Amino acid sequence: MRGDFLKGYCGKILMVDLSDSTFEEIEIPDMIYEHFLSGVGLGAYILYKYLPQGADPLGPDNILGFVSGLLTGTGSFMTGRWLAVCKSPLTGGFGDANCGGTFSPAIKQSGYDGIFLKGQSPTPKMLFIDNNGPQLLDAADLWGLDTVETEAAINQKITANKKLAIATIGPAGEHQSLIAGISNDGGRMAARSGVGAVMGSKKLKAVVLAGSKMIRSRDPQTIKTISRDYAKKVKASNLPPLATGAMLPMMGKSMVATDKAIPIDGMLSTAIIKKWGTGFTNTMGMTMGDTPVKNWKGSVADFPYRKYRHMNPDQIQKHETQKYHCYSCVIGCGGVCDINGISKGRFSHTHKPEYETVAAFGSLLLNKDRDSIFIINELLNRGGMDSISAGNTIAFAMECYEKDWLSPEVTGGLELTWGNAEAIVTLVEQMIAGVDFGAILQHGVKKASEILGIESAPLAIHAGGQEPGMHDPRLDPILGIHYSCDPTPGRHTIGAGSYYTYMRIWEDVTWAPKVKLGEDKNNEYEATNQVGLKSMINVCIKQILDGSGGCFFALVSGLNHFKIFDYLNAATGWQKTPNEYMTIGLRMQTLRQAFNVREGINPRDFKMNERLSGNPPLKEGPLKGKHFNIDEMMSIHYQFMGWDKKTGIPTKTALSDLGFCDLEMEGATHG
Amino acid sequence: MKVQIYPPPFASLTNLDEDGMMVLPPGARLFTVYRRLKIPLVLQPLVICNVNYQRMKLNTQLKDGDVISFMLPLAGG
C-alpha cells in the first residue's frame, strides 16, 4: 500500500493470469475512485478496460473480479459486502453478484481493492493470498467437493495466523451451470449472473485470503461517530413482546389497504429484520401480493393461508440455533438452523433460508412442505446454485408439465405436478449435478425454454436471460423497470417505488422529489416524469451503495440514519455533496450500460416477461387487474438516465457530460 | 407545537400535513397521537412506536420537534 493512502481504499488491484500463473499488481489512479468508487464501479472500470470486446463469457478472455467496497473496513457499519463481477454467461452482458459474510474485508486486508482473474488453468487451482503475496495452489483434490466440504478441506490444509476467508464454487459451478454462484462463509451465496460458471470455466475452485494489512481512512473519528449513532438507533428498534409471525399476514393486508403513499421511518423496520431476518416476508408478502405464486400466474387464492402458514417465520425460527451478523453489521439478519432431524442425518445444519428461497420453492411452486425447503436450501448452498433462478426454472417446468408439454418420459419419470415436494428435491439434485432432466434445466429458464421449444417462451419468466427476484412488479411497477433496464437484469434490489419512499433521499439530494404523505400510489403505474426520475435516483444510489460495499437493508433503513455520503467523505477526505455522489452513481451505471452495448446487447431485449407487467392481468388476489406498459416505462427510465429513449444506448452527450472522454474511455461513446 | 410523525399504513392521515407534521397542544402526550391517527385497538399490540428512536410509554409527554416513528415492515431477501 502506498504510504499516503488514508482514503479507505488500497489504490491497487491484483490481476492474476490463470493461463500462465502470473501475477500483476496494477495501481489505480485516485481519479478512478473519484469517478467510479470501488466495488461494482471499480469492477466495471476494470472489465471495460481490460476485457476484450466480444469475449466468450466461459472462455479465457473473460475476467472474473472479487471486489471489496470502498467503505469496507473503515469502521463504517453495514458496509461488509463484496462483489463478484464478470461478463455474464447468463445474459451476455455485465454480470455482478454480491454477498456479505467476512470475505469483503479480507480482500482489502490482502492489500487490494479487487482481485481479478483472467485466462484458464488446465488443472483445478485455488488462489491463496497472505501477507507474503499471492500464489496459485493445486486444487485437484478439492474438485468435486461441495462448498461446505471445500471450506472444511481448505481449513484442514492451510494453517494461517487468522481465520481464512474462502470463496468457492460447488459442483454447479464446476460443470458451468449458467445459474451457478460463488459461496463464502459456509454456503452464503453471491448467486446471480452465473458468476460461478465463470469461476468453473477458469478451473478456479477457491480464493483463500489470509492477509492482515491495515485499512486506513482519513477521518476515523467522524466514521466512529456516525456508526455509533446508527448502532444506537438499531439497538433501540425492537418488536413488542406480543408480536408473532402469525400477525404478519394481517400487516401485509394493511399495507395494501390504502392507495396512499405513507413515507415511513425505515429505521424501525430493522426491528423486524432483527427478529426474523428476511423471513418476515414469507407470509406477509402473500397478503400484500408481493410474493409470486404458481410461476407468476397465480395469487394467494391458489396458495391460501392453510398452505402459506407453513412458511410462518416463527416455524422456521424454531430450528434456529444461532444468529449471526455479517462483518460490520449491527442488524444481524442471518441465522443457522438445525436440520439434522429434517434431513434424516444427511445435513446437520443450514443457513436460515432467506425469503427469496422460501418463495422460489414455496408459493412459486405451490409447495407447502417447509421441510423440503430447508433441504433444498442446503442442497443449493452446497451445490453452489442460485435459488431464485433454480426456483423460477422449476416453476417453468411445472407449468409446461401442467400443459402436457412435458411428459413423465421426458422428465425421467418425475411427476412435476404443482407442490410435489419430493419431485422438486430430486430435480434440484439433478440440476446441481447436471444430470437426467436436470441437465435441461441447469442453465436457467431461458435455455430450458430454448431446448423445449419456442411455444414455451411465454412461460419462461426472465429478463434478458436472468430470472427475477421474488417481488412482484404488479405491486410496485418501478421494480419492473429495474428488472428490465438494469445492465444486470432481473434483480430485485436495484430499485422500487417502495425503496424510494423508505430511503428518504430527498433529505440529502436537492433534486430528488419528496414523497408526500397521501400521494396516490397508483400514479406509479404510468410512465410519468416522476416515475422516470425516481427510477433513475434508485439506480444512482444503488450504485453508490454497491461501490461502497453497503448493505441494502441499511439503505432502506433510511439515508437520514445510514449516512453513506458522510461516511464516504470521512473515509476518503473528499468533500463531495450528495448531488455530486449521485453523478458518480449515474456514471457507474452508464459505464455498465456502455459495456453491454459494446458487447452487442440490445437493451430493449432485456424487457421482462410481460406476465410481470400484468399482461394479461391477474384475475384474483390483491393484484387483480393491475397492469402497466413496460415498454413506456423503460423509455422514460432511459430518458432520465440520459440514454436514448428508444434504444437505451447511452447518448454521446451523456457520456461526454459524465467525463468518459477525459477517462480515455472513448470506446464508451461509440454506442 | 409540531412533531414529525412517520405513521403506520392503517392510520388516519387527516391530522397530518404532506410532510407528516402534526400540530399538538403544548404538553400533549403520546396517546394523543395514537388517538389522532385512529390506530385500531386490535393492532396496537403489533405497533412499534418510538419517540426519538427510543421506546416510550403512551403517557410520555411530547415536546416540539420530537420524531415519532411507527414501524412498517418492508420487503427484502
Chai-1 contact restraints between the chains, C-beta under 6 A:
chainA,res_idxA,chainB,res_idxB,connection_type,confidence,min_distance_angstrom,max_distance_angstrom,comment,restraint_id
A,K233,B,Y53,contact,1.0,0.0,6.0,A-B,restraint_1
A,A236,B,Y53,contact,1.0,0.0,6.0,A-B,restraint_2
A,A236,B,Q54,contact,1.0,0.0,6.0,A-B,restraint_3
A,L242,B,P45,contact,1.0,0.0,6.0,A-B,restraint_4
A,A243,B,L46,contact,1.0,0.0,6.0,A-B,restraint_5
A,M247,B,L46,contact,1.0,0.0,6.0,A-B,restraint_6
A,S254,B,P9,contact,1.0,0.0,6.0,A-B,restraint_7
A,S254,B,F10,contact,1.0,0.0,6.0,A-B,restraint_8
A,M255,B,P9,contact,1.0,0.0,6.0,A-B,restraint_9
A,I262,B,P7,contact,1.0,0.0,6.0,A-B,restraint_10
A,I262,B,P9,contact,1.0,0.0,6.0,A-B,restraint_11
A,I264,B,Y6,contact,1.0,0.0,6.0,A-B,restraint_12
A,I264,B,L72,contact,1.0,0.0,6.0,A-B,restraint_13
A,D265,B,Y6,contact,1.0,0.0,6.0,A-B,restraint_14
A,D265,B,S69,contact,1.0,0.0,6.0,A-B,restraint_15
A,L268,B,I48,contact,1.0,0.0,6.0,A-B,restraint_16
A,L268,B,S69,contact,1.0,0.0,6.0,A-B,restraint_17
A,L268,B,M71,contact,1.0,0.0,6.0,A-B,restraint_18
A,S269,B,P73,contact,1.0,0.0,6.0,A-B,restraint_19
A,S269,B,L74,contact,1.0,0.0,6.0,A-B,restraint_20
A,A271,B,I48,contact,1.0,0.0,6.0,A-B,restraint_21
A,A271,B,M71,contact,1.0,0.0,6.0,A-B,restraint_22
A,I272,B,P73,contact,1.0,0.0,6.0,A-B,restraint_23
A,T278,B,G76,contact,1.0,0.0,6.0,A-B,restraint_24
A,T278,B,G77,contact,1.0,0.0,6.0,A-B,restraint_25
A,F280,B,P73,contact,1.0,0.0,6.0,A-B,restraint_26
A,T281,B,A75,contact,1.0,0.0,6.0,A-B,restraint_27
A,D290,B,A75,contact,1.0,0.0,6.0,A-B,restraint_28
A,E354,B,G77,contact,1.0,0.0,6.0,A-B,restraint_29
A,Y355,B,G77,contact,1.0,0.0,6.0,A-B,restraint_30
A,E356,B,G77,contact,1.0,0.0,6.0,A-B,restraint_31
A,H471,B,A75,contact,1.0,0.0,6.0,A-B,restraint_32
A,Y502,B,L74,contact,1.0,0.0,6.0,A-B,restraint_33
A,K516,B,E18,contact,1.0,0.0,6.0,A-B,restraint_34
A,L517,B,L13,contact,1.0,0.0,6.0,A-B,restraint_35
A,L517,B,L16,contact,1.0,0.0,6.0,A-B,restraint_36
A,L517,B,E18,contact,1.0,0.0,6.0,A-B,restraint_37
A,L517,B,G20,contact,1.0,0.0,6.0,A-B,restraint_38
A,G518,B,L13,contact,1.0,0.0,6.0,A-B,restraint_39
A,V556,B,L74,contact,1.0,0.0,6.0,A-B,restraint_40
